[in-house]
């Protein structure tokens, strides 16, 4: 029985160590020219699958991602530069096709939204702390002199 446990953990470790990013590029998509294929793979890592959640077309097995990978390779084979391929896809699908969209008027909320949420949360926390401190001060002010003396005595006794 001990041997089975060791084998299980070894197999689990091996599986976890071999698990890496899954690339969905199929063999029939790969270009014969290694330099062009490398450029295509780099571009595919920068482009978002339009039907997946925040996944590159290189990692997606969706049919639309395959079509985009083929389109990238087709444009590169025709002699387009990487920039021209990106511009072509942005013109066709909008900035959303980029995994890292540029800072523009229409993408401003994507860049500033998280900062606004953090600022609002910080402001809410500051208001909470301020009100809690004020409530404690008001509660202390409502004690009579006799209650204060008794509280002081109790605190001294508990400190001993």
OpenMM code with the backbone's topology and positions (N, CA, C; nanometers):
from openmm import Vec3, app, unit

residues = "UNK UNK UNK UNK UNK UNK UNK UNK UNK UNK UNK UNK UNK UNK UNK UNK UNK UNK UNK UNK UNK UNK UNK UNK UNK UNK UNK UNK UNK UNK UNK UNK UNK UNK UNK UNK UNK UNK UNK UNK UNK UNK UNK UNK UNK UNK UNK UNK UNK UNK UNK UNK UNK UNK UNK UNK UNK UNK UNK UNK UNK UNK UNK UNK UNK UNK UNK UNK UNK UNK UNK UNK UNK UNK UNK UNK UNK UNK UNK UNK UNK UNK UNK UNK UNK UNK UNK UNK UNK UNK UNK UNK UNK UNK UNK UNK UNK UNK UNK UNK UNK UNK UNK UNK UNK UNK UNK UNK UNK UNK UNK UNK UNK UNK UNK UNK UNK UNK UNK UNK UNK UNK UNK UNK UNK UNK UNK UNK UNK UNK UNK UNK UNK UNK UNK UNK UNK UNK UNK UNK UNK UNK UNK UNK UNK UNK UNK UNK UNK UNK UNK UNK UNK UNK UNK UNK UNK UNK UNK UNK".split()
positions = [
    Vec3(0.0808, -0.1194, 0.0000),
    Vec3(0.0000, 0.0000, 0.0000),
    Vec3(0.0855, 0.1263, 0.0000),
    Vec3(0.1974, 0.1218, 0.0733),
    Vec3(0.2854, 0.2379, 0.0766),
    Vec3(0.3367, 0.2712, -0.0621),
    Vec3(0.3675, 0.1690, -0.1387),
    Vec3(0.4218, 0.1878, -0.2726),
    Vec3(0.3215, 0.2614, -0.3621),
    Vec3(0.1935, 0.2277, -0.3506),
    Vec3(0.0912, 0.2942, -0.4315),
    Vec3(0.0845, 0.4432, -0.4004),
    Vec3(0.0955, 0.4757, -0.2724),
    Vec3(0.0903, 0.6164, -0.2318),
    Vec3(0.2052, 0.6958, -0.2914),
    Vec3(0.3244, 0.6374, -0.2905),
    Vec3(0.4408, 0.7051, -0.3477),
    Vec3(0.4226, 0.7235, -0.4974),
    Vec3(0.3721, 0.6199, -0.5633),
    Vec3(0.3509, 0.6293, -0.7087),
    Vec3(0.2486, 0.7366, -0.7416),
    Vec3(0.1428, 0.7428, -0.6603),
    Vec3(0.0396, 0.8442, -0.6838),
    Vec3(0.0986, 0.9842, -0.6748),
    Vec3(0.1748, 1.0102, -0.5682),
    Vec3(0.2312, 1.1434, -0.5495),
    Vec3(0.3356, 1.1764, -0.6559),
    Vec3(0.4108, 1.0776, -0.6977),
    Vec3(0.5074, 1.1010, -0.8060),
    Vec3(0.4361, 1.1352, -0.9355),
    Vec3(0.3298, 1.0607, -0.9649),
    Vec3(0.2523, 1.0868, -1.0875),
    Vec3(0.1863, 1.2244, -1.0802),
    Vec3(0.1343, 1.2596, -0.9636),
    Vec3(0.0711, 1.3902, -0.9476),
    Vec3(0.1738, 1.5016, -0.9654),
    Vec3(0.2922, 1.4845, -0.9062),
    Vec3(0.3971, 1.5854, -0.9198),
    Vec3(0.4428, 1.5985, -1.0653),
    Vec3(0.4599, 1.4860, -1.1320),
    Vec3(0.5017, 1.4870, -1.2716),
    Vec3(0.3975, 1.5560, -1.3587),
    Vec3(0.2710, 1.5267, -1.3350),
    Vec3(0.1636, 1.5904, -1.4116),
    Vec3(0.1626, 1.7403, -1.3897),
    Vec3(0.1787, 1.7819, -1.2654),
    Vec3(0.1776, 1.9246, -1.2342),
    Vec3(0.2982, 1.9952, -1.2937),
    Vec3(0.4132, 1.9293, -1.2929),
    Vec3(0.5332, 1.9943, -1.3453),
    Vec3(0.5305, 2.0029, -1.4976),
    Vec3(0.4624, 1.9110, -1.5614),
    Vec3(0.4539, 1.9150, -1.7077),
    Vec3(0.3437, 2.0074, -1.7571),
    Vec3(0.2530, 2.0416, -1.6681),
    Vec3(0.1427, 2.1286, -1.7073),
    Vec3(0.1968, 2.2692, -1.7290),
    Vec3(0.1835, 2.3169, -1.8466),
    Vec3(0.2269, 2.4518, -1.8803),
    Vec3(0.1169, 2.5176, -1.9591),
    Vec3(0.1453, 2.6288, -2.0188),
    Vec3(0.0423, 2.6930, -2.0979),
    Vec3(0.0032, 2.6039, -2.2163),
    Vec3(-0.1240, 2.5887, -2.2337),
    Vec3(-0.1732, 2.5039, -2.3427),
    Vec3(-0.1831, 2.5887, -2.4688),
    Vec3(-0.1155, 2.5478, -2.5704),
    Vec3(-0.1232, 2.6186, -2.6971),
    Vec3(-0.2157, 2.5412, -2.7889),
    Vec3(-0.3067, 2.6140, -2.8498),
    Vec3(-0.4074, 2.5491, -2.9320),
    Vec3(-0.3694, 2.5479, -3.0796),
    Vec3(-0.2498, 2.5903, -3.1119),
    Vec3(-0.2066, 2.5935, -3.2513),
    Vec3(-0.1975, 2.4506, -3.3034),
    Vec3(-0.2687, 2.4265, -3.4100),
    Vec3(-0.2709, 2.2932, -3.4687),
    Vec3(-0.1573, 2.2778, -3.5695),
    Vec3(-0.1133, 2.1554, -3.5936),
    Vec3(-0.0009, 2.1333, -3.6859),
    Vec3(-0.0242, 2.1894, -3.8265),
    Vec3(-0.1492, 2.1861, -3.8727),
    Vec3(-0.1746, 2.2365, -4.0080),
    Vec3(-0.1715, 2.3890, -4.0165),
    Vec3(-0.1629, 2.4575, -3.9031),
    Vec3(-0.1551, 2.6033, -3.9023),
    Vec3(-0.0103, 2.6524, -3.9088),
    Vec3(0.0831, 2.5698, -3.8677),
    Vec3(0.2225, 2.6120, -3.8524),
    Vec3(0.2851, 2.6425, -3.9885),
    Vec3(0.3513, 2.7573, -3.9945),
    Vec3(0.4170, 2.8000, -4.1184),
    Vec3(0.5490, 2.7256, -4.1370),
    Vec3(0.5873, 2.7064, -4.2616),
    Vec3(0.7117, 2.6351, -4.2928),
    Vec3(0.8344, 2.7176, -4.2519),
    Vec3(0.8238, 2.8495, -4.2649),
    Vec3(0.9349, 2.9378, -4.2301),
    Vec3(0.9373, 2.9584, -4.0779),
    Vec3(1.0419, 2.9124, -4.0097),
    Vec3(1.0465, 2.9239, -3.8628),
    Vec3(1.0437, 3.0689, -3.8137),
    Vec3(1.1026, 3.1611, -3.8877),
    Vec3(1.1036, 3.3016, -3.8465),
    Vec3(0.9615, 3.3589, -3.8521),
    Vec3(0.8895, 3.3283, -3.9598),
    Vec3(0.7507, 3.3752, -3.9718),
    Vec3(0.6633, 3.3108, -3.8645),
    Vec3(0.6866, 3.1833, -3.8387),
    Vec3(0.6072, 3.1133, -3.7369),
    Vec3(0.6319, 3.1747, -3.5987),
    Vec3(0.7554, 3.2101, -3.5700),
    Vec3(0.7875, 3.2733, -3.4414),
    Vec3(0.7159, 3.4080, -3.4293),
    Vec3(0.7154, 3.4847, -3.5369),
    Vec3(0.6440, 3.6132, -3.5358),
    Vec3(0.4944, 3.5910, -3.5161),
    Vec3(0.4405, 3.4903, -3.5836),
    Vec3(0.2978, 3.4605, -3.5712),
    Vec3(0.2637, 3.4214, -3.4277),
    Vec3(0.3490, 3.3417, -3.3650),
    Vec3(0.3240, 3.2999, -3.2261),
    Vec3(0.3309, 3.4193, -3.1317),
    Vec3(0.4281, 3.5082, -3.1544),
    Vec3(0.4379, 3.6284, -3.0707),
    Vec3(0.3137, 3.7152, -3.0844),
    Vec3(0.2685, 3.7335, -3.2070),
    Vec3(0.1474, 3.8129, -3.2303),
    Vec3(0.0260, 3.7448, -3.1679),
    Vec3(0.0184, 3.6136, -3.1802),
    Vec3(-0.0960, 3.5396, -3.1259),
    Vec3(-0.1052, 3.5525, -2.9743),
    Vec3(0.0072, 3.5722, -2.9088),
    Vec3(0.0069, 3.5904, -2.7636),
    Vec3(-0.0475, 3.7280, -2.7231),
    Vec3(-0.0422, 3.8233, -2.8159),
    Vec3(-0.0884, 3.9598, -2.7866),
    Vec3(-0.2340, 3.9809, -2.8224),
    Vec3(-0.2942, 3.8868, -2.8951),
    Vec3(-0.4302, 3.9038, -2.9438),
    Vec3(-0.5291, 3.8230, -2.8607),
    Vec3(-0.6418, 3.8859, -2.8301),
    Vec3(-0.7457, 3.8253, -2.7468),
    Vec3(-0.8404, 3.7422, -2.8318),
    Vec3(-0.8755, 3.6260, -2.7792),
    Vec3(-0.9812, 3.5464, -2.8410),
    Vec3(-1.1114, 3.6206, -2.8148),
    Vec3(-1.1862, 3.6475, -2.9172),
    Vec3(-1.3055, 3.7303, -2.9033),
    Vec3(-1.4226, 3.6569, -2.8391),
    Vec3(-1.4163, 3.5255, -2.8291),
    Vec3(-1.5258, 3.4504, -2.7685),
    Vec3(-1.4859, 3.3876, -2.6351),
    Vec3(-1.3601, 3.3994, -2.5971),
    Vec3(-1.3125, 3.3419, -2.4705),
    Vec3(-1.2983, 3.4528, -2.3675),
    Vec3(-1.2807, 3.4141, -2.2436),
    Vec3(-1.2617, 3.5132, -2.1393),
    Vec3(-1.1140, 3.5385, -2.1171),
    Vec3(-1.0663, 3.6490, -2.1676),
    Vec3(-0.9295, 3.6955, -2.1444),
    Vec3(-0.8250, 3.5886, -2.1762),
    Vec3(-0.8363, 3.5275, -2.2900),
    Vec3(-0.7435, 3.4241, -2.3337),
    Vec3(-0.6883, 3.4659, -2.4699),
    Vec3(-0.5615, 3.4397, -2.4928),
    Vec3(-0.5030, 3.4757, -2.6216),
    Vec3(-0.5497, 3.3767, -2.7279),
    Vec3(-0.5385, 3.4180, -2.8539),
    Vec3(-0.5779, 3.3266, -2.9613),
    Vec3(-0.4807, 3.2102, -2.9711),
    Vec3(-0.3598, 3.2280, -2.9193),
    Vec3(-0.2614, 3.1204, -2.9195),
    Vec3(-0.3024, 3.0082, -2.8242),
    Vec3(-0.3707, 3.0445, -2.7156),
    Vec3(-0.4108, 2.9479, -2.6134),
    Vec3(-0.5516, 2.8930, -2.6337),
    Vec3(-0.6300, 2.9559, -2.7192),
    Vec3(-0.7701, 2.9190, -2.7343),
    Vec3(-0.7911, 2.8155, -2.8447),
    Vec3(-0.8842, 2.7250, -2.8190),
    Vec3(-0.9190, 2.6261, -2.9215),
    Vec3(-1.0519, 2.6596, -2.9880),
    Vec3(-1.1034, 2.7789, -2.9640),
    Vec3(-1.2294, 2.8210, -3.0259),
    Vec3(-1.2106, 2.8362, -3.1771),
    Vec3(-1.3139, 2.8060, -3.2544),
    Vec3(-1.3031, 2.8201, -3.4010),
    Vec3(-1.2649, 2.9616, -3.4450),
    Vec3(-1.3185, 3.0629, -3.3781),
    Vec3(-1.2842, 3.2006, -3.4163),
    Vec3(-1.1361, 3.2289, -3.3890),
    Vec3(-1.0826, 3.1758, -3.2803),
    Vec3(-0.9398, 3.1937, -3.2507),
    Vec3(-0.8555, 3.1280, -3.3594),
    Vec3(-0.8967, 3.0115, -3.4044),
    Vec3(-0.8257, 2.9434, -3.5138),
    Vec3(-0.8282, 3.0299, -3.6394),
    Vec3(-0.9453, 3.0862, -3.6695),
    Vec3(-0.9561, 3.1737, -3.7866),
    Vec3(-0.8628, 3.2931, -3.7750),
    Vec3(-0.8540, 3.3515, -3.6551),
    Vec3(-0.7645, 3.4659, -3.6352),
    Vec3(-0.6176, 3.4246, -3.6470),
    Vec3(-0.5837, 3.3072, -3.5953),
    Vec3(-0.4452, 3.2591, -3.6095),
    Vec3(-0.4103, 3.2408, -3.7570),
    Vec3(-0.5036, 3.1841, -3.8315),
    Vec3(-0.4797, 3.1651, -3.9752),
    Vec3(-0.4685, 3.2992, -4.0471),
    Vec3(-0.5519, 3.3948, -4.0068),
    Vec3(-0.5475, 3.5277, -4.0668),
    Vec3(-0.4136, 3.5959, -4.0386),
    Vec3(-0.3644, 3.5831, -3.9169),
    Vec3(-0.2340, 3.6407, -3.8814),
    Vec3(-0.1257, 3.5799, -3.9695),
    Vec3(-0.1264, 3.4486, -3.9830),
    Vec3(-0.0246, 3.3802, -4.0641),
    Vec3(-0.0371, 3.4169, -4.2114),
    Vec3(-0.1588, 3.4336, -4.2579),
    Vec3(-0.1808, 3.4730, -4.3977),
    Vec3(-0.1238, 3.6117, -4.4236),
    Vec3(-0.1526, 3.7051, -4.3320),
    Vec3(-0.1024, 3.8425, -4.3491),
    Vec3(0.0507, 3.8459, -4.3425),
    Vec3(0.1093, 3.7688, -4.2515),
    Vec3(0.2550, 3.7647, -4.2421),
    Vec3(0.3160, 3.7043, -4.3685),
    Vec3(0.2537, 3.6023, -4.4215),
    Vec3(0.3031, 3.5377, -4.5445),
    Vec3(0.2972, 3.6323, -4.6637),
    Vec3(0.2022, 3.7245, -4.6609),
    Vec3(0.1897, 3.8226, -4.7699),
    Vec3(0.2889, 3.9366, -4.7564),
    Vec3(0.3635, 3.9390, -4.6443),
    Vec3(0.4678, 4.0407, -4.6289),
    Vec3(0.4336, 4.1528, -4.5330),
    Vec3(0.3197, 4.1465, -4.4639),
    Vec3(0.2853, 4.2504, -4.3665),
    Vec3(0.3831, 4.2483, -4.2494),
    Vec3(0.4085, 4.3653, -4.1943),
    Vec3(0.4874, 4.3739, -4.0716),
    Vec3(0.3972, 4.3381, -3.9536),
    Vec3(0.4577, 4.3163, -3.8390),
    Vec3(0.3783, 4.2850, -3.7201),
    Vec3(0.2800, 4.3985, -3.6911),
    Vec3(0.3269, 4.5205, -3.7034),
    Vec3(0.2425, 4.6382, -3.6779),
    Vec3(0.1255, 4.6429, -3.7751),
    Vec3(0.1497, 4.6121, -3.9018),
    Vec3(0.0420, 4.6135, -4.0012),
    Vec3(-0.0630, 4.5068, -3.9699),
    Vec3(-0.0188, 4.3907, -3.9234),
    Vec3(-0.1135, 4.2849, -3.8867),
    Vec3(-0.2002, 4.3319, -3.7700),
    Vec3(-0.1370, 4.3903, -3.6689),
    Vec3(-0.2107, 4.4403, -3.5524),
    Vec3(-0.3100, 4.5486, -3.5955),
    Vec3(-0.2638, 4.6431, -3.6762),
    Vec3(-0.3518, 4.7511, -3.7223),
    Vec3(-0.4692, 4.6962, -3.8029),
    Vec3(-0.4449, 4.5964, -3.8855),
    Vec3(-0.5507, 4.5346, -3.9649),
    Vec3(-0.6563, 4.4727, -3.8730),
    Vec3(-0.6113, 4.3993, -3.7709),
    Vec3(-0.7054, 4.3333, -3.6804),
    Vec3(-0.7802, 4.4339, -3.5931),
    Vec3(-0.7123, 4.5394, -3.5488),
    Vec3(-0.7791, 4.6426, -3.4689),
    Vec3(-0.8819, 4.7162, -3.5546),
    Vec3(-0.8488, 4.7442, -3.6804),
    Vec3(-0.9445, 4.8102, -3.7692),
    Vec3(-1.0677, 4.7218, -3.7915),
    Vec3(-1.0458, 4.5927, -3.7949),
    Vec3(-1.1552, 4.4991, -3.8221),
    Vec3(-1.2370, 4.4655, -3.6974),
    Vec3(-1.1704, 4.4496, -3.5812),
    Vec3(-1.2385, 4.4036, -3.4605),
    Vec3(-1.2382, 4.5033, -3.3450),
    Vec3(-1.1664, 4.6124, -3.3577),
    Vec3(-1.1603, 4.7116, -3.2506),
    Vec3(-1.0469, 4.6813, -3.1534),
    Vec3(-1.0248, 4.7716, -3.0586),
    Vec3(-0.9157, 4.7586, -2.9609),
    Vec3(-0.9342, 4.6387, -2.8697),
    Vec3(-1.0566, 4.5875, -2.8625),
    Vec3(-1.0831, 4.4740, -2.7732),
    Vec3(-1.0026, 4.3508, -2.8135),
    Vec3(-0.9606, 4.3434, -2.9401),
    Vec3(-0.8843, 4.2271, -2.9874),
    Vec3(-0.7444, 4.2224, -2.9252),
    Vec3(-0.6991, 4.3331, -2.8685),
    Vec3(-0.5676, 4.3386, -2.8050),
    Vec3(-0.5792, 4.2976, -2.6580),
    Vec3(-0.4915, 4.2101, -2.6116),
    Vec3(-0.4936, 4.1720, -2.4706),
    Vec3(-0.4538, 4.2887, -2.3811),
    Vec3(-0.3684, 4.3776, -2.4289),
    Vec3(-0.3299, 4.4993, -2.3568),
    Vec3(-0.3713, 4.6194, -2.4403),
    Vec3(-0.4968, 4.6631, -2.4267),
    Vec3(-0.5433, 4.7743, -2.5096),
    Vec3(-0.4695, 4.9039, -2.4754),
    Vec3(-0.4498, 4.9899, -2.5745),
    Vec3(-0.3800, 5.1172, -2.5484),
    Vec3(-0.4698, 5.2114, -2.4680),
    Vec3(-0.4075, 5.3092, -2.4043),
    Vec3(-0.4824, 5.4096, -2.3285),
    Vec3(-0.5439, 5.5076, -2.4279),
    Vec3(-0.6747, 5.4966, -2.4436),
    Vec3(-0.7500, 5.5835, -2.5338),
    Vec3(-0.8761, 5.6289, -2.4612),
    Vec3(-0.9499, 5.7194, -2.5221),
    Vec3(-1.0719, 5.7690, -2.4614),
    Vec3(-1.1701, 5.6540, -2.4339),
    Vec3(-1.1844, 5.5621, -2.5287),
    Vec3(-1.2815, 5.4540, -2.5113),
    Vec3(-1.2315, 5.3412, -2.4202),
    Vec3(-1.1024, 5.3388, -2.3853),
    Vec3(-1.0508, 5.2364, -2.2941),
    Vec3(-1.0072, 5.2970, -2.1604),
    Vec3(-1.0376, 5.4232, -2.1410),
    Vec3(-0.9957, 5.4932, -2.0198),
    Vec3(-1.0502, 5.4254, -1.8936),
    Vec3(-1.1742, 5.3797, -1.8969),
    Vec3(-1.2336, 5.3166, -1.7793),
    Vec3(-1.1605, 5.1877, -1.7429),
    Vec3(-1.1062, 5.1178, -1.8431),
    Vec3(-1.0305, 4.9953, -1.8144),
    Vec3(-0.9042, 5.0257, -1.7345),
    Vec3(-0.8440, 5.1390, -1.7618),
    Vec3(-0.7189, 5.1756, -1.6957),
    Vec3(-0.7424, 5.2465, -1.5624),
    Vec3(-0.8457, 5.3314, -1.5565),
    Vec3(-0.8678, 5.4126, -1.4376),
    Vec3(-0.9670, 5.3474, -1.3411),
    Vec3(-1.0520, 5.2582, -1.3907),
    Vec3(-1.1537, 5.1936, -1.3079),
    Vec3(-1.0991, 5.1296, -1.1812),
    Vec3(-0.9958, 5.0458, -1.1908),
    Vec3(-0.9423, 4.9842, -1.0684),
    Vec3(-0.8893, 5.0874, -0.9680),
    Vec3(-0.8282, 5.1957, -1.0176),
    Vec3(-0.7787, 5.3001, -0.9274),
    Vec3(-0.8949, 5.3705, -0.8573),
    Vec3(-1.0049, 5.3930, -0.9311),
    Vec3(-1.1221, 5.4552, -0.8702),
    Vec3(-1.1818, 5.3654, -0.7619),
    Vec3(-1.1878, 5.2367, -0.7879),
    Vec3(-1.2426, 5.1433, -0.6892),
    Vec3(-1.1570, 5.1430, -0.5628),
    Vec3(-1.0261, 5.1427, -0.5800),
    Vec3(-0.9360, 5.1458, -0.4631),
    Vec3(-0.9522, 5.2770, -0.3863),
    Vec3(-0.9629, 5.3884, -0.4581),
    Vec3(-0.9797, 5.5180, -0.3931),
    Vec3(-1.1123, 5.5241, -0.3167),
    Vec3(-1.2198, 5.4729, -0.3770),
    Vec3(-1.3498, 5.4725, -0.3093),
    Vec3(-1.3468, 5.3838, -0.1850),
    Vec3(-1.2827, 5.2678, -0.1952),
    Vec3(-1.2723, 5.1785, -0.0797),
    Vec3(-1.1901, 5.2446, 0.0310),
    Vec3(-1.0808, 5.3113, -0.0045),
    Vec3(-0.9991, 5.3822, 0.0933),
    Vec3(-1.0771, 5.4944, 0.1605),
    Vec3(-1.1544, 5.5688, 0.0811),
    Vec3(-1.2370, 5.6765, 0.1367),
    Vec3(-1.3427, 5.6221, 0.2319),
    Vec3(-1.4070, 5.5121, 0.1932),
    Vec3(-1.5086, 5.4506, 0.2793),
    Vec3(-1.4447, 5.4027, 0.4100),
    Vec3(-1.3251, 5.3465, 0.4025),
    Vec3(-1.2558, 5.3004, 0.5229),
    Vec3(-1.2212, 5.4189, 0.6129),
    Vec3(-1.1747, 5.5286, 0.5536),
    Vec3(-1.1404, 5.6473, 0.6318),
    Vec3(-1.2640, 5.7030, 0.7028),
    Vec3(-1.3764, 5.7067, 0.6335),
    Vec3(-1.5009, 5.7547, 0.6950),
    Vec3(-1.5404, 5.6626, 0.8102),
    Vec3(-1.5281, 5.5322, 0.7886),
    Vec3(-1.5629, 5.4349, 0.8938),
    Vec3(-1.4755, 5.4545, 1.0175),
    Vec3(-1.3452, 5.4668, 0.9972),
    Vec3(-1.2532, 5.4849, 1.1096),
    Vec3(-1.2822, 5.6164, 1.1813),
    Vec3(-1.3104, 5.7212, 1.1075),
    Vec3(-1.3401, 5.8514, 1.1661),
    Vec3(-1.4664, 5.8451, 1.2512),
    Vec3(-1.5708, 5.7829, 1.1984),
    Vec3(-1.6965, 5.7712, 1.2729),
    Vec3(-1.6797, 5.6829, 1.3962),
    Vec3(-1.6017, 5.5761, 1.3838),
    Vec3(-1.5797, 5.4879, 1.4987),
    Vec3(-1.5057, 5.5631, 1.6090),
    Vec3(-1.4068, 5.6422, 1.5719),
    Vec3(-1.3322, 5.7213, 1.6705),
    Vec3(-1.4209, 5.8262, 1.7355),
    Vec3(-1.5041, 5.8902, 1.6550),
    Vec3(-1.5954, 5.9912, 1.7072),
    Vec3(-1.6974, 5.9280, 1.8018),
    Vec3(-1.7491, 5.8105, 1.7670),
    Vec3(-1.8461, 5.7421, 1.8519),
    Vec3(-1.7835, 5.7049, 1.9859),
    Vec3(-1.6576, 5.6631, 1.9851),
    Vec3(-1.5880, 5.6278, 2.1092),
    Vec3(-1.5698, 5.7514, 2.1954),
    Vec3(-1.5328, 5.8625, 2.1333),
    Vec3(-1.5146, 5.9872, 2.2074),
    Vec3(-1.6472, 6.0326, 2.2677),
    Vec3(-1.7554, 6.0217, 2.1919),
    Vec3(-1.8871, 6.0608, 2.2423),
    Vec3(-1.9297, 5.9695, 2.3572),
    Vec3(-1.9007, 5.8399, 2.3462),
    Vec3(-1.9360, 5.7465, 2.4530),
    Vec3(-1.8575, 5.7786, 2.5788),
    Vec3(-1.7298, 5.8150, 2.5618),
    Vec3(-1.6483, 5.8512, 2.6772),
    Vec3(-1.7003, 5.9796, 2.7422),
    Vec3(-1.7477, 6.0729, 2.6610),
    Vec3(-1.7962, 6.1994, 2.7129),
    Vec3(-1.9255, 6.1811, 2.7925),
    Vec3(-1.9996, 6.0756, 2.7691),
    Vec3(-2.1269, 6.0538, 2.8357),
    Vec3(-2.1110, 5.9901, 2.9737),
    Vec3(-1.9922, 5.9503, 3.0110),
    Vec3(-1.9700, 5.8912, 3.1424),
    Vec3(-1.9714, 6.0009, 3.2501),
    Vec3(-2.0297, 5.9676, 3.3625),
    Vec3(-2.0255, 6.0617, 3.4752),
    Vec3(-1.8891, 6.0496, 3.5413),
    Vec3(-1.8611, 6.1443, 3.6302),
    Vec3(-1.7326, 6.1420, 3.6994),
    Vec3(-1.7190, 6.0162, 3.7840),
    Vec3(-1.8265, 5.9726, 3.8452),
    Vec3(-1.8230, 5.8519, 3.9288),
    Vec3(-1.7951, 5.7291, 3.8410),
    Vec3(-1.8556, 5.7241, 3.7217),
    Vec3(-1.8348, 5.6112, 3.6301),
    Vec3(-1.6898, 5.6076, 3.5813),
    Vec3(-1.6342, 5.7242, 3.5583),
    Vec3(-1.4942, 5.7307, 3.5148),
    Vec3(-1.4010, 5.6769, 3.6230),
    Vec3(-1.4270, 5.7164, 3.7468),
    Vec3(-1.3435, 5.6686, 3.8566),
    Vec3(-1.3560, 5.5173, 3.8722),
    Vec3(-1.4808, 5.4672, 3.8608),
    Vec3(-1.5022, 5.3225, 3.8726),
    Vec3(-1.4324, 5.2493, 3.7584),
    Vec3(-1.4411, 5.3040, 3.6376),
    Vec3(-1.3737, 5.2446, 3.5214),
    Vec3(-1.2231, 5.2432, 3.5416),
    Vec3(-1.1688, 5.3512, 3.5920),
    Vec3(-1.0260, 5.3576, 3.6192),
    Vec3(-0.9837, 5.2527, 3.7209),
    Vec3(-1.0648, 5.2345, 3.8244),
    Vec3(-1.0357, 5.1332, 3.9258),
    Vec3(-1.0390, 4.9936, 3.8650),
    Vec3(-1.1391, 4.9666, 3.7842),
    Vec3(-1.1511, 4.8355, 3.7193),
    Vec3(-1.0323, 4.8084, 3.6273),
    Vec3(-0.9915, 4.9088, 3.5539),
    Vec3(-0.8769, 4.8920, 3.4638),
    Vec3(-0.7489, 4.8665, 3.5420),
    Vec3(-0.7303, 4.9349, 3.6521),
    Vec3(-0.6121, 4.9125, 3.7359),
    Vec3(-0.6116, 4.7713, 3.7929),
    Vec3(-0.7305, 4.7264, 3.8391),
    Vec3(-0.7422, 4.5910, 3.8949),
    Vec3(-0.7127, 4.4851, 3.7893),
    Vec3(-0.7586, 4.5064, 3.6676),
    Vec3(-0.7375, 4.4065, 3.5609),
    Vec3(-0.5926, 4.4053, 3.5137),
    Vec3(-0.5210, 4.5166, 3.5328),
    Vec3(-0.3819, 4.5228, 3.4913),
    Vec3(-0.2912, 4.4467, 3.5872),
    Vec3(-0.3354, 4.4275, 3.7082),
    Vec3(-0.2527, 4.3596, 3.8082),
    Vec3(-0.2520, 4.2149, 3.7875),
] * unit.nanometer
topology = app.Topology()
chain = topology.addChain("A")
for resn in residues:
    res = topology.addResidue(resn, chain)
    for name in ("N", "CA", "C"):
        topology.addAtom(name, app.Element.getBySymbol(name[0]), res)
